[in-house]
């Protein structure tokens, strides 16, 4: 393998960090993923999660995280 191939392989295997959105006053001090927020909101309306919902929540959690006062 060449150096270019190794760099391309290494960059695609790295897991990207989720985007972080700071919402003080809306979210407690613990981080909550977007998928968890959607799951909680739909549960309030009485919608029961299925296997697809769990996969969707996991993907959304990896994509976006809400944080409270300090995002570390």
trRosetta pair geometry for C-beta under 8 A, 3 or more apart (Angstrom, degrees):
i j d omega theta_ij theta_ji phi_ij phi_ji
1 5 4.5 -125 -167 87 94 129
1 6 5.4 111 131 -56 124 87
1 9 7.7 -29 -164 -2 148 141
2 5 4.8 98 53 7 74 102
2 6 7.1 -138 97 -4 40 88
3 6 5.7 -56 -148 38 33 112
3 7 6.3 32 155 -19 67 106
4 7 5.8 -55 -147 37 30 109
4 8 6.3 29 155 -18 64 107
5 8 5.8 -55 -146 38 31 110
5 9 6.3 29 156 -17 65 108
6 9 5.8 -56 -146 39 30 110
6 10 6.2 28 156 -18 65 109
7 10 5.7 -55 -143 38 30 110
7 11 6.2 26 159 -18 65 108
8 11 6.0 -56 -144 37 28 107
8 12 6.5 19 159 -13 63 109
9 12 6.2 -63 -148 39 28 104
9 13 6.3 17 159 -13 65 113
10 13 6.1 -64 -143 40 28 104
10 14 6.7 39 158 -33 63 101
11 14 6.0 -42 -150 17 32 114
15 62 7.9 -87 -176 -157 110 119
18 33 7.3 -79 -154 -121 171 94
18 61 7.2 -73 -90 150 154 46
18 62 5.7 -160 -78 174 107 33
18 63 5.8 70 -133 110 95 10
18 64 5.8 -170 -180 -77 109 12
18 65 4.6 95 104 -14 135 101
19 63 6.8 -6 20 158 96 58
19 64 5.0 -20 64 -108 98 70
19 65 7.2 174 83 25 47 69
20 31 8.0 -61 -130 -130 101 122
20 64 7.9 158 -87 -159 24 56
20 65 5.3 -24 -107 71 69 96
20 66 7.9 132 -160 -110 59 17
20 67 5.6 6 -169 -5 105 122
20 71 5.1 126 157 -166 139 139
21 64 6.6 12 -4 -171 112 101
21 65 7.3 174 25 86 72 45
21 66 5.3 -34 73 -108 95 65
21 67 7.2 162 77 21 43 75
22 66 7.9 131 -108 -163 16 60
22 67 5.4 -35 -105 72 63 94
22 68 7.7 -4 -153 110 73 12
22 69 7.9 37 -163 -159 106 12
22 71 5.1 -103 -83 -32 103 127
23 26 4.0 -50 149 54 115 122
23 27 4.9 84 77 3 104 106
23 66 5.3 -20 19 -163 121 109
23 67 7.3 138 26 66 70 41
23 68 7.3 -50 74 -109 64 37
24 27 7.7 -71 -100 49 21 77
24 68 6.1 74 -109 179 59 58
24 69 5.1 65 -112 -96 106 59
26 66 7.5 -78 100 178 111 136
27 30 7.8 -114 162 71 97 55
27 31 7.8 30 157 -128 139 32
27 32 5.8 -147 -143 22 122 115
27 66 4.8 171 -62 134 158 114
27 67 6.5 171 94 145 142 11
27 68 4.8 -132 101 -80 87 72
28 68 5.5 -53 124 -80 26 138
29 68 4.4 -101 -104 56 31 156
29 69 6.2 -24 -109 21 79 98
29 70 7.6 14 -147 34 89 85
30 68 6.9 55 30 -14 28 123
31 65 5.1 5 -177 177 117 117
31 66 6.8 157 -158 80 63 48
31 67 4.9 -26 -103 -97 85 79
31 68 7.7 -120 -76 -4 48 79
31 71 7.9 86 -92 -127 108 77
32 36 5.2 -120 -172 83 87 128
32 37 5.7 99 136 -58 118 92
32 65 7.1 152 77 -160 31 70
32 66 5.1 -16 64 60 84 100
33 36 4.6 96 59 6 82 102
33 37 7.0 -145 98 -5 45 86
33 57 7.4 102 104 176 123 77
33 60 6.3 125 153 112 103 79
33 61 3.0 17 178 -125 160 80
33 62 7.7 20 -142 -24 134 32
33 64 6.9 117 -161 86 66 58
33 65 5.4 -43 -99 -103 61 72
33 66 7.6 169 -104 17 11 76
34 37 5.5 -55 -150 36 35 114
34 38 6.4 33 154 -18 68 104
34 60 4.2 -107 88 162 102 106
34 61 6.5 -158 44 -79 66 40
34 63 6.5 -45 33 74 133 96
34 64 4.1 46 -29 75 127 107
34 65 7.4 -103 -21 -78 76 30
34 66 7.2 112 -71 -22 63 95
35 38 5.8 -53 -146 37 31 109
35 39 6.2 34 153 -21 64 107
35 56 6.5 166 -128 120 109 64
35 57 3.1 124 173 -162 117 57
35 58 6.2 -165 153 -26 177 18
35 59 6.9 124 -73 58 134 52
35 60 3.5 142 -60 68 86 107
35 61 4.2 -66 29 -38 118 83
36 39 5.5 -52 -145 37 32 115
36 40 6.4 33 155 -19 65 104
36 57 6.4 90 -60 -168 45 112
36 61 6.2 65 -19 -90 90 110
37 40 5.9 -53 -148 36 30 110
37 41 6.4 27 154 -18 64 108
37 66 6.7 62 -52 8 140 134
38 41 5.7 -56 -146 38 32 111
38 42 6.2 25 158 -14 67 108
38 56 7.8 -74 91 123 145 110
38 57 6.6 -153 66 -104 107 85
38 60 6.5 18 12 98 133 168
39 42 6.1 -57 -143 40 27 104
39 43 6.3 31 155 -23 62 109
39 49 6.1 4 -138 -76 100 135
39 53 7.0 115 -105 162 93 110
39 57 5.2 24 -49 -106 121 137
40 43 5.7 -56 -148 34 29 114
40 44 6.8 37 152 -25 62 100
41 44 5.8 -49 -158 25 33 114
41 45 7.2 20 149 -7 61 104
42 45 5.7 -60 -156 41 41 107
42 47 4.1 -61 172 62 98 124
42 49 7.3 106 94 -71 129 82
42 53 7.7 -124 80 -146 157 135
43 46 7.5 58 -173 -71 35 15
43 47 6.8 -95 -79 60 32 70
43 49 7.5 -30 -74 -31 94 98
49 53 3.9 -138 -153 93 84 144
49 54 6.1 96 159 -53 123 77
49 57 7.6 -12 -139 -24 138 136
50 53 5.0 106 46 4 60 104
50 54 7.5 -117 102 -5 37 88
51 54 5.7 -52 -153 32 35 111
51 55 6.7 32 152 -15 66 103
52 55 5.7 -54 -149 38 35 109
52 56 6.2 36 152 -20 67 107
53 56 5.6 -54 -146 38 31 113
53 57 6.2 34 154 -22 65 106
54 57 5.7 -51 -146 35 30 112
54 58 6.5 32 154 -20 62 104
55 58 5.7 -53 -150 34 32 112
55 59 6.5 30 153 -17 65 105
56 59 5.8 -56 -150 37 32 109
56 60 6.2 27 155 -15 67 109
57 60 5.8 -57 -143 41 30 109
57 61 6.2 35 155 -24 65 106
58 61 5.7 -52 -147 33 29 114
58 62 6.7 26 154 -16 62 104
59 62 5.9 -58 -154 36 32 108
59 63 6.4 27 150 -21 65 112
60 63 5.4 -60 -146 37 35 113
60 64 6.5 -37 179 39 71 92
61 64 7.8 -92 -131 60 18 53
61 65 7.2 49 -165 -83 60 83
67 70 7.4 -80 153 91 121 33
67 71 4.0 116 84 -98 157 90
